[in-house]
Amino acid sequence: MAKGVLQHLWRALDFKLSEILQADFVVALLAGTGAVVLSLVSPEALLRAVPVAAGLVGVVIGAVLAGVAVQAAFMDQAFLRKLRAIGKDPNHYLAPFLFTGVTGVFGMLALLPLATMSKDTWPALLSITAAVASFFTVWSLTSILHGLAMLVQFVGLKMDAVDVPDDIDVPRRERASH
């Protein structure tokens, strides 16, 4: 069952490489690199940042859930018919939030082992774990901007939909089996 559920999530997150390789990705790479340097120069400072990072990722995941809930609440049957009429997949509007949630979960999963380490942890292990945790944590934080931009676009689409009758006639289509 879990495979089926995750399959739907991965399908909704079917981004093009050009959509992934943006400024937030570069900032995350820089953060991962910075974490490696910090783990070598001052591991104590790196480890002091773990609780702050965990709290921030928790806030991001909460914001993701709220953003998805708001958008899903506005996707009533009439609006979904209008989306189908213009050939838009409703998941397109949820994808940035879902992506941020996924990167946040990966960040949190990497922060867990980092939280158990000390300044005396083998430097290579500390550096690698810090790089992965910092990369996904910062990527989730910065990718919230894409979710907010999509929310603005979604509100504009809702405004445009006001002028279209709710009972728009949309030909039925066969639903693909999953």
Residue pairs with C-beta under 8 A, 6 or more apart in sequence:
4 178
7 178
8 178
9 98
9 102
11 91
12 91
12 94
12 95
12 98
13 95
13 98
13 99
13 102
15 95
15 99
22 146
23 142
24 139
24 142
24 143
24 145
24 146
25 139
27 138
27 139
27 142
28 134
28 135
28 136
28 138
28 139
28 142
29 135
31 134
31 135
31 137
31 138
31 139
32 131
32 132
32 134
32 135
32 138
33 131
34 134
35 46
35 127
35 130
35 131
35 133
35 134
35 135
36 127
36 130
36 131
38 45
38 46
38 130
39 46
39 123
39 126
39 127
39 130
39 131
40 123
40 127
43 118
43 119
43 121
43 123
43 126
44 119
46 126
46 130
47 114
47 117
47 118
47 119
50 111
50 114
50 115
50 133
51 115
53 107
53 111
53 133
53 134
53 137
54 108
54 111
54 115
56 137
56 141
57 104
57 107
57 108
57 111
57 137
57 140
57 141
58 108
60 100
60 104
60 140
60 141
60 144
61 101
61 104
61 105
61 108
61 140
63 144
63 147
64 97
64 98
64 100
64 101
64 104
64 144
64 147
65 101
67 97
67 147
67 151
68 94
68 97
68 98
68 101
70 151
71 93
71 94
71 97
71 151
71 154
72 94
74 154
74 158
75 83
75 90
78 166
78 167
78 168
79 158
79 161
80 90
81 166
81 167
81 168
81 170
82 161
82 164
82 166
82 168
83 89
83 90
84 170
84 173
85 164
85 168
85 170
91 98
93 150
93 153
93 154
93 157
95 150
96 143
96 146
96 147
96 149
96 150
97 147
97 150
99 143
99 146
100 140
100 143
100 144
100 146
100 147
101 140
103 136
103 139
103 140
103 143
104 136
104 137
104 140
106 136
106 140
107 133
107 135
107 136
107 137
107 139
107 140
110 129
110 132
110 133
110 136
110 137
111 133
111 137
113 129
114 126
114 129
114 130
114 133
117 125
117 126
117 129
